[in-house]
Amino acid sequence: MEYEIIVAGGGHAGCEAALAGARLGHKTLLITGNKNNIATMPCNPSIGGSAKGIIVREIDALGGEMGINADKTLIQMKMLNSSKGPAVRSLRAQADKVTYPKEMLKTLESTPNLTIKEAMVEDLIVEDNTVKGVITKEGVKISSNIVILTTGTYLKADILIGNTRTRSGPHDEEPSLHLSDNLKKYGLDILRLKTGTPPRIKRDTIDFSKTKREDGDSTIYTFSHDYPATYDVNHQEPCYLIYTNQNTHKIILDNLNKSAMYGGLDDITGVGPRYCPSIEDKLVKFKDKERHQLFLEPESLYYDDIYLQGFSTSMPKDVQEKMVHSLEGLENAKILRYAYAIEYDAIYPTQINASLETKKIKNLFTAGQINGTSGYEEAAGQGLIAGINASLKLEHKEPLILKRNESYIGVLIDDLVTKGTIEPYRMLTSRAEYRLLLRHDNCDLRLREYGHQVGLIDEERYQKFLTKKKDIEELKEYLRETKITPTKDTIARLSQITDISIKDGISLYNLLKRQEITIPKLEQINLLKINYSKEVIEEVEIQIKYEGYINKVEREAEKMLKNEAKQIPEDLDYQKIPNLASEARQKLELIRPKSLGQALRISGVNPSDISILMIYLKKYYNE
């Protein structure tokens, strides 16, 4: 074979897949239409966000690149939901749209075993239902053991503005015209999706005096678990908050029939993202809202484009002008790039296994928006897993399948392959039933062992992690053993930080379960003297304060894991199982779950169907 792994597509999924394959020692080829568009951000100029920031930390824990690259190139950093519980805290960075892709390209080009080629993949080489390579637009055949498709929004992509449809990908790039048709030819079912982006505004035409300034956090944060921050916390780029108004709403509603989505074009079949709707969708679905929040976000230090977050639209350009000028502070704003919607092909994700290998074509993996997801972070997480599992398959090893109680990446992939999607899937904290276990602070504790086992975390980074683990357990044990008694001096010191007094001796461990008492406060009143890192102290505090809740969720997860352990034979004939509901039989045949746990999560399969399935497995398979 010419290559061991070919990755088609240079977006966030493609970068992680290619880096994983090459770093694990496999000869890898990354094929992309334009090398200068590798890892670009055609929409939102940010990395992270609610739940998504945790995915970036998980990518880093496993040995991926997105977090490291974001840390190197950010222009603002915030911890979202910092005043709320640890289960919903998540980092969000304003990324520099110029330096982020440049740094990622530099990393790719300096990686051994990795070659980058500019071309467009339009077909696969398939023999006996096994992929053997790819065929480019020019008809060039390139052979490989494994192919990973990370084509983003480029499959038969159309740009939609008003009543115009232009066959194009993001950045006015040429889309793939034939690959999705050829995937159909090989037996894969295709769905049509759409997403959108807002207009970009020239910075010096905005009256910022009419906006509310939103600065980055004064605390230094990193996505990476290993490398220190490189940004100046005192010199971050601000964002600005504004709102729509009744005039904005009137302009939109008066011109609704001109929007590509609402009558401008009558041949749109793609389904848009429910959780990232256009401004037209917001007005139609939330008629009672008097205004909608928008953010003015800088895209780069190297040019003046301001991203109008929350104002995605497919209105004609003249209507977009009126919409933008109706906003307070943007009365004289100049639009540098008009908003548009993009419609594209993807595959039904129930056609892939949890390893991200397709069920119908062996050695063909898919990751990112081709699997129906939305977002750079969701794409990167899938790309990393696809790259890891492609490598493990080449090495004749079992795939890495992350469980729902282990990571958001595991939740994401399980949702896709078990439930499927008919709209662009976006990760939300509410999708994870064990989200108290899947926190920002413990990504390395959950996943670094896997990263080391597969070979993406080197010995130096692994030893640093083991030291952190040891320090956490050591500090917890010290706090358990160290007790204070209600002497006059102790009570006087405690009164400085809490209204609650102690009547009996108590360990510092149990004292810290009180919400208002923290390790820094105990240090401040000289009841505790320790020398541990900020990360270790934060982790110990969270584990102590939420111990009861964490233990409860862990018990719930154990029940789920028992069902995951009950395997379903791959060759099970569901037609032979009597009394199964017809919908359940159809869904089980389609998805072919690997375990009872996965079968339970299939929409349309009821508990009664699971009971029938369990009885059948016990009778005929002794399961």
C-alpha positions as CSV (number, residue, x, y, z in Angstrom):
1,M,0.0,0.0,0.0
2,E,1.1,3.6,-0.8
3,Y,-0.1,4.8,2.6
4,E,-1.4,3.2,5.7
5,I,-4.0,6.0,6.4
6,I,-5.5,8.6,4.1
7,V,-7.5,11.4,5.7
8,A,-9.7,13.3,3.3
9,G,-10.4,16.8,4.5
10,G,-8.3,19.3,6.4
11,G,-10.8,20.8,8.9
12,H,-10.6,20.2,12.7
13,A,-11.6,16.5,12.4
14,G,-9.0,15.9,9.7
15,C,-6.2,17.6,11.6
16,E,-6.7,15.5,14.7
17,A,-7.2,12.3,12.7
18,A,-4.0,12.8,10.6
19,L,-1.9,13.8,13.6
20,A,-3.1,10.8,15.6
21,G,-2.3,8.4,12.8
22,A,1.1,9.9,12.1
23,R,2.1,10.3,15.7
24,L,1.3,6.6,16.3
25,G,3.8,5.7,13.7
26,H,1.7,5.1,10.6
27,K,2.4,6.5,7.2
28,T,-0.4,9.1,6.8
29,L,-1.6,11.3,3.9
30,L,-3.8,14.3,4.5
31,I,-5.7,15.4,1.4
32,T,-7.3,18.8,1.4
33,G,-8.5,21.2,-1.3
34,N,-6.4,24.1,-0.2
35,K,-3.5,23.8,2.3
36,N,-4.1,27.4,3.4
37,N,-7.6,26.6,4.6
38,I,-6.5,23.8,6.9
39,A,-8.1,24.2,10.4
40,T,-9.9,27.4,9.4
41,M,-12.9,28.7,11.3
42,P,-15.5,29.7,8.6
43,C,-18.1,30.5,11.3
44,N,-17.7,31.3,14.9
45,P,-14.2,32.6,15.9
46,S,-14.0,30.7,19.1
47,I,-12.8,27.4,20.6
48,G,-14.8,25.9,23.5
49,G,-18.0,27.1,25.0
50,S,-20.6,25.3,27.1
51,A,-19.8,21.6,27.1
52,K,-17.6,22.1,24.1
53,G,-14.7,23.5,26.2
54,I,-14.8,20.2,28.1
55,I,-14.5,18.3,24.9
56,V,-11.4,20.4,24.1
57,R,-9.9,19.5,27.5
58,E,-10.7,15.8,26.8
59,I,-9.0,16.0,23.4
60,D,-5.9,17.3,25.2
61,A,-6.1,14.6,27.9
62,L,-6.1,12.0,25.1
63,G,-3.1,13.5,23.3
64,G,-4.8,15.6,20.7
65,E,-3.8,19.1,19.4
66,M,-6.8,21.4,19.5
67,G,-6.4,22.7,23.1
68,I,-2.6,23.2,22.7
69,N,-3.2,25.2,19.5
70,A,-6.0,27.3,21.0
71,D,-3.8,28.2,24.0
72,K,-1.1,29.4,21.6
73,T,-3.4,31.6,19.5
74,L,-6.3,32.9,21.7
75,I,-7.1,36.6,22.1
76,Q,-9.6,36.2,25.0
77,M,-10.3,33.5,27.5
78,K,-13.3,33.0,29.8
79,M,-14.6,30.4,32.2
80,L,-18.3,30.1,31.5
81,N,-20.7,29.4,34.4
82,S,-17.9,30.0,36.9
83,S,-20.5,31.0,39.6
84,K,-22.4,27.7,39.1
85,G,-21.6,24.1,40.0
86,P,-18.5,22.4,38.6
87,A,-20.6,20.2,36.3
88,V,-21.4,23.1,34.0
89,R,-18.2,25.1,34.0
90,S,-16.5,25.3,30.7
91,L,-13.7,27.3,29.0
92,R,-14.3,29.4,25.9
93,A,-11.5,31.2,24.0
94,Q,-11.7,33.8,21.3
95,A,-9.3,32.3,18.8
96,D,-7.3,34.3,16.3
97,K,-8.6,33.3,12.9
98,V,-5.2,34.1,11.3
99,T,-2.8,32.4,13.7
100,Y,-4.9,29.4,14.7
101,P,-4.8,27.7,11.2
102,K,-1.2,28.9,10.6
103,E,0.0,27.2,13.9
104,M,-2.0,24.1,13.1
105,L,-0.5,23.9,9.6
106,K,3.0,24.4,11.1
107,T,2.3,21.5,13.5
108,L,1.1,19.2,10.7
109,E,4.0,20.0,8.4
110,S,6.6,19.3,11.2
111,T,5.0,15.9,12.1
112,P,7.0,12.8,11.0
113,N,5.0,10.2,8.9
114,L,2.6,12.9,7.7
115,T,2.3,14.2,4.1
116,I,-0.1,16.9,3.0
117,K,-1.5,16.9,-0.6
118,E,-3.8,19.4,-2.3
119,A,-6.5,17.6,-4.1
120,M,-10.2,16.8,-4.0
121,V,-11.3,13.2,-3.2
122,E,-14.3,12.3,-5.3
123,D,-14.4,8.5,-5.1
124,L,-13.1,5.6,-3.1
125,I,-11.4,2.4,-4.2
126,V,-13.6,-0.4,-2.8
127,E,-13.0,-4.1,-3.2
128,D,-15.1,-6.8,-1.5
129,N,-16.7,-4.1,0.7
130,T,-13.3,-3.0,1.9
131,V,-11.8,0.4,1.1
132,K,-8.4,0.3,-0.6
133,G,-7.8,4.0,-1.2
134,V,-9.2,7.1,-2.8
135,I,-9.6,8.6,-6.3
136,T,-9.1,12.3,-6.8
137,K,-11.1,14.7,-9.0
138,E,-8.3,14.3,-11.6
139,G,-8.7,10.5,-11.6
140,V,-5.5,9.8,-9.6
141,K,-5.7,6.7,-7.5
142,I,-3.9,6.6,-4.2
143,S,-3.9,3.4,-2.3
144,S,-4.1,2.9,1.5
145,N,-5.1,0.4,4.2
146,I,-7.6,2.8,5.8
147,V,-9.5,5.9,4.7
148,I,-10.9,8.5,7.1
149,L,-13.5,10.9,5.6
150,T,-13.6,14.3,7.3
151,T,-15.2,16.3,4.6
152,G,-17.0,18.9,6.7
153,T,-19.6,20.9,4.8
154,Y,-18.0,20.4,1.4
155,L,-20.2,17.5,0.1
156,K,-22.4,19.0,-2.7
157,A,-22.3,22.2,-0.8
158,D,-24.6,25.2,-1.7
159,I,-24.3,28.7,-0.4
160,L,-27.8,30.2,0.1
161,I,-28.5,33.9,0.2
162,G,-32.1,35.2,-0.4
163,N,-33.3,33.5,-3.7
164,T,-29.8,32.6,-4.9
165,R,-28.1,29.2,-4.7
166,T,-24.4,28.9,-5.5
167,R,-22.6,25.6,-5.6
168,S,-19.7,26.4,-3.3
169,G,-18.1,25.5,0.0
170,P,-17.0,27.9,2.7
171,H,-14.4,30.5,1.6
172,D,-15.7,30.3,-2.0
173,E,-13.9,27.0,-2.2
174,E,-14.9,24.3,-4.7
175,P,-17.1,21.7,-3.1
176,S,-16.9,17.9,-3.7
177,L,-19.5,17.2,-6.4
178,H,-19.4,13.4,-6.6
179,L,-18.2,11.9,-3.4
180,S,-21.6,11.7,-1.7
181,D,-23.2,10.1,-4.8
182,N,-20.4,7.5,-4.8
183,L,-21.0,6.8,-1.1
184,K,-24.6,6.1,-2.0
185,K,-23.4,3.7,-4.7
186,Y,-21.5,1.8,-2.0
187,G,-24.7,1.5,0.1
188,L,-24.5,4.4,2.5
189,D,-27.6,6.5,3.0
190,I,-27.2,10.3,2.7
191,L,-29.0,13.1,4.4
192,R,-29.1,16.8,3.6
193,L,-28.2,19.3,6.4
194,K,-27.7,23.0,6.6
195,T,-26.1,25.6,8.8
196,G,-25.4,29.3,8.7
197,T,-23.1,32.1,9.6
198,P,-23.7,35.8,10.4
199,P,-22.4,39.0,8.7
200,R,-18.9,40.4,9.4
201,I,-18.7,44.1,10.3
202,K,-15.9,46.6,9.9
203,R,-14.6,47.4,13.3
204,D,-14.2,51.2,12.9
205,T,-17.7,51.7,11.7
206,I,-19.2,50.5,15.0
207,D,-20.2,52.9,17.7
208,F,-18.9,51.0,20.7
209,S,-20.2,53.6,23.2
210,K,-23.7,52.1,22.6
211,T,-22.6,48.6,23.5
212,K,-21.7,46.8,26.7
213,R,-18.0,45.7,27.0
214,E,-17.3,42.1,27.9
215,D,-13.8,41.4,29.0
216,G,-11.9,38.2,29.4
217,D,-11.4,36.7,32.9
218,S,-8.7,38.1,35.1
219,T,-7.7,34.5,36.1
220,I,-5.4,32.7,33.8
221,Y,-6.7,29.4,32.2
222,T,-5.5,26.9,29.7
223,F,-7.1,24.1,27.7
224,S,-3.9,22.2,28.0
225,H,-3.1,20.1,31.0
226,D,0.7,20.3,30.4
227,Y,1.8,23.6,29.1
228,P,1.6,27.1,30.8
229,A,-0.5,29.9,29.4
230,T,1.3,32.2,26.9
231,Y,-1.3,35.0,26.7
232,D,-1.2,38.3,28.7
233,V,-4.1,38.1,31.0
234,N,-4.1,42.0,31.2
235,H,-4.2,42.5,27.5
236,Q,-7.1,40.5,26.1
237,E,-9.4,41.6,23.3
238,P,-12.8,42.6,24.5
239,C,-16.2,41.5,23.1
240,Y,-19.3,43.7,23.2
241,L,-22.9,42.9,24.0
242,I,-25.9,44.4,22.1
243,Y,-29.5,43.4,21.5
244,T,-32.0,43.3,18.6
245,N,-35.0,45.7,18.9
246,Q,-38.5,46.0,17.6
247,N,-37.3,47.7,14.4
248,T,-34.9,44.8,13.7
249,H,-37.8,42.4,14.3
250,K,-40.1,44.3,11.9
251,I,-37.6,44.4,9.1
252,I,-37.0,40.6,9.4
253,L,-40.7,39.6,9.7
254,D,-41.6,42.0,6.8
255,N,-39.1,40.3,4.6
256,L,-39.4,36.7,5.9
257,N,-40.5,35.4,2.5
258,K,-37.2,36.6,1.0
259,S,-35.1,34.5,3.4
260,A,-33.7,31.4,1.6
261,M,-35.0,29.4,4.6
262,Y,-38.5,30.9,4.5
263,G,-39.5,31.1,0.9
264,G,-36.6,32.7,-1.0
265,L,-35.8,29.2,-2.2
266,D,-38.4,26.4,-2.5
267,D,-36.0,23.5,-3.1
268,I,-34.2,23.5,0.3
269,T,-34.3,20.0,1.9
270,G,-31.6,20.4,4.5
271,V,-32.5,20.6,8.2
272,G,-30.8,23.3,10.2
273,P,-29.4,23.2,13.7
274,R,-32.0,23.5,16.4
275,Y,-29.6,24.9,19.0
276,C,-27.9,27.4,16.8
277,P,-30.8,28.9,14.9
278,S,-30.9,31.8,12.4
279,I,-32.2,35.1,13.6
280,E,-35.3,34.4,11.4
281,D,-35.9,31.1,13.3
282,K,-35.5,32.9,16.7
283,L,-38.2,35.4,15.8
284,V,-40.6,32.8,14.4
285,K,-40.1,30.4,17.3
286,F,-39.9,32.9,20.1
287,K,-42.5,35.5,19.2
288,D,-42.9,36.7,22.8
289,K,-39.3,37.8,23.2
290,E,-38.9,41.6,22.9
291,R,-35.2,41.3,22.1
292,H,-32.4,38.8,21.4
293,Q,-28.8,39.0,22.7
294,L,-26.0,39.5,20.2
295,F,-22.2,39.7,20.7
296,L,-19.7,41.7,18.7
297,E,-16.6,39.4,18.6
298,P,-13.2,40.2,17.1
299,E,-12.0,37.6,14.7
300,S,-8.2,38.4,14.6
301,L,-5.6,40.9,15.7
302,Y,-4.5,41.1,12.0
303,Y,-7.7,42.4,10.4
304,D,-10.8,44.4,11.3
305,D,-13.6,41.9,10.9
306,I,-16.1,41.8,13.8
307,Y,-18.3,38.7,14.0
308,L,-21.9,39.4,14.8
309,Q,-22.6,36.4,17.0
310,G,-26.3,35.4,17.1
311,F,-27.3,37.1,13.9
312,S,-27.0,34.2,11.4
313,T,-29.3,34.7,8.4
314,S,-29.9,33.8,4.8
315,M,-31.7,37.1,3.9
316,P,-30.8,38.9,0.6
317,K,-27.9,41.4,0.9
318,D,-30.1,44.5,0.8
319,V,-32.3,43.2,3.7
320,Q,-29.1,42.3,5.6
321,E,-28.0,46.0,5.3
322,K,-31.3,47.2,6.9
323,M,-31.2,44.5,9.6
324,V,-27.6,45.4,10.6
325,H,-28.3,49.2,10.5
326,S,-31.3,48.8,12.8
327,L,-29.0,47.6,15.6
328,E,-27.9,50.1,18.2
329,G,-24.3,51.0,17.6
330,L,-24.4,49.6,14.1
331,E,-26.4,52.4,12.4
332,N,-23.4,53.3,10.2
333,A,-21.8,49.8,10.1
334,K,-20.1,48.6,7.0
335,I,-20.7,44.9,6.2
336,L,-17.5,43.3,5.0
337,R,-19.0,39.8,4.4
338,Y,-22.6,39.0,4.1
339,A,-24.3,36.2,6.1
340,Y,-25.2,33.0,4.3
341,A,-26.6,29.6,4.9
342,I,-24.8,26.5,3.6
343,E,-26.6,23.2,2.6
344,Y,-24.5,20.0,2.3
345,D,-24.6,16.2,2.3
346,A,-23.8,14.0,5.3
347,I,-24.4,10.4,6.2
348,Y,-26.9,8.9,8.6
349,P,-24.6,8.3,11.6
350,T,-26.4,5.1,12.6
351,Q,-24.4,3.5,9.7
352,I,-21.2,3.8,11.7
353,N,-19.9,1.8,14.7
354,A,-18.8,3.4,18.0
355,S,-15.2,3.1,16.6
356,L,-16.3,5.4,13.8
357,E,-15.7,2.7,11.2
358,T,-18.6,2.4,8.8
359,K,-20.6,-0.8,9.0
360,K,-21.0,-1.3,5.3
361,I,-17.4,-0.6,4.1
362,K,-14.5,-2.1,6.1
363,N,-11.6,0.2,7.0
364,L,-13.6,3.3,6.0
365,F,-13.9,5.7,9.0
366,T,-15.9,9.0,9.1
367,A,-15.6,11.9,11.5
368,G,-17.0,15.4,12.0
369,Q,-19.8,17.1,10.1
370,I,-20.1,14.2,7.6
371,N,-21.5,12.3,10.6
372,G,-24.1,15.0,11.2
373,T,-22.5,17.1,13.9
374,S,-22.1,20.9,14.2
375,G,-19.1,22.6,15.7
376,Y,-15.3,22.6,15.6
377,E,-14.9,20.8,18.9
378,E,-17.3,18.0,18.2
379,A,-15.5,17.4,14.9
380,A,-12.0,17.4,16.5
381,G,-13.1,14.9,19.1
382,Q,-14.4,12.5,16.5
383,G,-11.3,13.0,14.3
384,L,-9.0,12.1,17.2
385,I,-11.0,8.9,18.0
386,A,-11.1,8.0,14.3
387,G,-7.3,8.5,14.0
388,I,-6.7,6.4,17.1
389,N,-9.0,3.6,16.1
390,A,-7.6,3.5,12.5
391,S,-4.2,3.1,14.1
392,L,-5.3,0.4,16.5
393,K,-7.0,-1.5,13.7
394,L,-3.7,-1.4,11.7
395,E,-2.0,-2.8,14.8
396,H,-4.7,-5.5,15.2
397,K,-5.8,-4.1,18.5
398,E,-9.3,-3.5,20.0
399,P,-10.7,0.0,19.3
400,L,-10.9,2.7,21.9
401,I,-14.6,3.1,22.8
402,L,-15.2,5.8,25.4
403,K,-18.2,5.2,27.6
404,R,-21.0,7.7,28.5
405,N,-19.7,8.1,32.1
406,E,-16.1,8.7,30.9
407,S,-16.4,11.6,28.5
408,Y,-18.5,14.0,26.5
409,I,-16.7,12.5,23.4
410,G,-18.2,9.2,24.5
411,V,-21.7,10.7,24.8
412,L,-21.4,12.4,21.5
413,I,-20.4,9.3,19.6
414,D,-22.9,7.0,21.4
415,D,-25.7,9.5,20.6
416,L,-24.7,9.5,16.9
417,V,-24.4,5.8,16.4
418,T,-27.3,4.8,18.7
419,K,-29.9,7.5,18.2
420,G,-28.8,9.1,14.9
421,T,-29.6,12.6,14.0
422,I,-31.7,14.4,11.3
423,E,-30.2,17.9,12.2
424,P,-26.7,19.2,12.9
425,Y,-25.9,17.7,16.3
426,R,-24.5,20.1,18.9
427,M,-23.1,18.9,22.3
428,L,-25.0,20.3,25.3
429,T,-24.4,19.5,29.0
430,S,-28.0,18.3,29.2
431,R,-27.2,15.4,26.8
432,A,-24.9,13.8,29.4
433,E,-26.7,12.0,32.2
434,Y,-23.5,11.7,34.2
435,R,-22.3,15.3,33.7
436,L,-21.2,15.7,37.3
437,L,-18.6,13.1,36.5
438,L,-17.6,14.8,33.2
439,R,-16.2,18.0,34.5
440,H,-13.7,20.6,33.2
441,D,-11.4,19.9,36.1
442,N,-11.0,16.1,35.9
443,C,-10.6,15.5,32.1
444,D,-7.0,14.2,32.6
445,L,-8.1,12.0,35.5
446,R,-10.7,10.4,33.3
447,L,-8.8,10.0,30.0
448,R,-5.1,10.4,30.3
449,E,-4.5,6.7,31.0
450,Y,-6.2,6.0,27.6
451,G,-4.0,8.6,25.9
452,H,-0.9,6.9,27.4
453,Q,-2.1,3.4,26.5
454,V,-2.6,4.2,22.9
455,G,0.7,6.0,22.6
456,L,-0.3,9.7,22.2
457,I,0.9,10.8,25.7
458,D,4.6,10.4,26.1
459,E,6.4,9.3,29.3
460,E,7.2,12.9,30.5
461,R,3.6,14.0,30.3
462,Y,2.4,10.8,31.8
463,Q,4.7,11.1,34.8
464,K,3.5,14.6,35.4
465,F,-0.1,13.2,35.5
466,L,0.9,10.5,37.9
467,T,2.4,13.0,40.2
468,K,-0.8,15.1,40.1
469,K,-2.9,12.0,41.0
470,K,-0.5,11.1,43.8
471,D,-0.7,14.7,45.2
472,I,-4.6,14.6,45.1
473,E,-4.8,11.4,47.1
474,E,-2.0,12.6,49.5
475,L,-3.8,15.9,50.2
476,K,-7.2,14.2,50.7
477,E,-5.6,11.8,53.2
478,Y,-3.9,14.6,55.0
479,L,-7.2,16.5,55.3
480,R,-8.9,13.3,56.7
481,E,-6.2,12.9,59.3
482,T,-5.9,16.5,60.4
483,K,-8.4,17.4,63.0
484,I,-9.2,20.6,64.8
485,T,-10.9,21.0,68.2
486,P,-13.2,23.8,69.4
487,T,-10.6,25.8,71.3
488,K,-11.0,29.5,71.8
489,D,-8.3,30.2,69.3
490,T,-9.8,27.9,66.7
491,I,-13.3,29.2,67.1
492,A,-12.0,32.8,66.8
493,R,-10.2,32.0,63.6
494,L,-13.1,30.2,62.1
495,S,-15.4,33.1,62.9
496,Q,-13.4,35.1,60.3
497,I,-14.7,32.9,57.5
498,T,-18.0,31.4,58.6
499,D,-20.9,32.0,61.0
500,I,-21.1,28.3,61.9
501,S,-19.1,27.3,65.0
502,I,-17.9,23.8,65.8
503,K,-18.8,22.0,69.1
504,D,-16.7,18.8,68.7
505,G,-13.5,17.9,67.1
506,I,-13.7,17.7,63.3
507,S,-11.4,16.7,60.4
508,L,-10.5,19.4,57.9
509,Y,-11.9,17.0,55.3
510,N,-15.4,17.2,56.8
511,L,-15.1,20.9,57.5
512,L,-14.5,21.5,53.8
513,K,-17.8,19.9,53.0
514,R,-19.4,23.2,54.2
515,Q,-19.9,25.3,51.1
516,E,-18.5,28.6,52.5
517,I,-15.2,27.0,53.7
518,T,-12.4,26.6,51.2
519,I,-8.8,25.5,51.4
520,P,-7.5,29.0,50.6
521,K,-9.6,30.4,53.4
522,L,-8.3,27.8,55.9
523,E,-4.8,28.8,54.8
524,Q,-5.7,32.4,55.3
525,I,-6.6,31.9,58.9
526,N,-3.6,29.6,59.5
527,L,-5.5,26.4,60.1
528,L,-3.9,24.8,57.2
529,K,-0.4,24.9,55.7
530,I,0.2,23.0,52.5
531,N,2.2,23.2,49.3
532,Y,0.3,21.9,46.4
533,S,-0.6,23.2,42.9
534,K,-3.7,25.3,42.3
535,E,-5.1,22.4,40.1
536,V,-4.6,19.8,42.9
537,I,-6.3,22.1,45.5
538,E,-9.2,22.8,43.1
539,E,-9.7,19.1,42.4
540,V,-9.6,18.0,46.0
541,E,-12.1,20.7,47.0
542,I,-14.5,19.6,44.3
543,Q,-14.2,15.9,45.2
544,I,-14.8,16.7,48.9
545,K,-17.7,19.2,48.5
546,Y,-19.6,17.1,46.0
547,E,-18.6,13.7,47.3
548,G,-22.2,12.6,48.1
549,Y,-23.5,13.7,44.7
550,I,-20.6,12.2,42.9
551,N,-21.0,8.8,44.7
552,K,-24.7,8.8,43.8
553,V,-24.0,9.4,40.1
554,E,-21.2,6.8,40.1
555,R,-23.7,4.2,41.5
556,E,-26.1,5.1,38.7
557,A,-23.3,4.7,36.2
558,E,-22.4,1.3,37.6
559,K,-26.0,0.1,36.7
560,M,-25.5,1.4,33.2
561,L,-22.1,-0.4,32.9
562,K,-23.7,-3.7,33.9
563,N,-26.0,-3.4,30.9
564,E,-23.0,-2.4,28.7
565,A,-21.3,-5.7,29.8
566,K,-24.2,-7.8,28.5
567,Q,-23.1,-8.2,24.9
568,I,-25.4,-8.9,22.0
569,P,-24.1,-11.3,19.3
570,E,-23.3,-9.5,16.1
571,D,-25.1,-12.2,14.0
572,L,-28.3,-12.1,16.1
573,D,-31.4,-12.5,13.8
574,Y,-34.0,-10.1,15.3
575,Q,-36.7,-11.6,12.9
576,K,-36.5,-14.8,15.0
577,I,-37.3,-13.1,18.3
578,P,-41.1,-13.6,19.0
579,N,-43.3,-10.8,20.3
580,L,-40.8,-7.9,19.6
581,A,-42.7,-4.7,18.6
582,S,-42.3,-4.1,14.8
583,E,-40.6,-0.6,15.4
584,A,-38.2,-2.2,17.9
585,R,-37.3,-5.0,15.5
586,Q,-36.7,-2.5,12.7
587,K,-34.5,-0.2,14.9
588,L,-32.5,-3.1,16.3
589,E,-31.9,-4.5,12.8
590,L,-30.8,-1.0,11.6
591,I,-28.5,-0.1,14.5
592,R,-27.4,-3.6,15.6
593,P,-26.4,-2.5,19.1
594,K,-23.4,-4.1,20.7
595,S,-24.9,-4.4,24.2
596,L,-28.1,-4.3,26.1
597,G,-27.1,-0.9,27.4
598,Q,-26.9,0.5,23.9
599,A,-30.2,-1.2,22.9
600,L,-31.9,0.6,25.8
601,R,-30.9,4.0,24.4
602,I,-32.3,3.4,20.9
603,S,-35.3,5.6,20.3
604,G,-38.4,3.4,19.7
605,V,-37.1,0.4,21.7
606,N,-39.2,0.2,24.9
607,P,-38.4,-1.6,28.2
608,S,-40.8,-4.4,27.3
609,D,-38.8,-5.0,24.1
610,I,-35.6,-5.2,26.2
611,S,-37.2,-7.7,28.5
612,I,-38.1,-9.9,25.5
613,L,-34.6,-9.5,24.1
614,M,-33.0,-10.5,27.5
615,I,-35.2,-13.6,27.8
616,Y,-34.3,-14.7,24.2
617,L,-30.5,-14.1,24.8
618,K,-30.6,-16.1,28.0
619,K,-32.4,-19.0,26.4
620,Y,-30.4,-19.3,23.2
621,Y,-27.1,-17.6,24.0
622,N,-26.8,-18.1,27.7
623,E,-26.2,-14.4,28.1
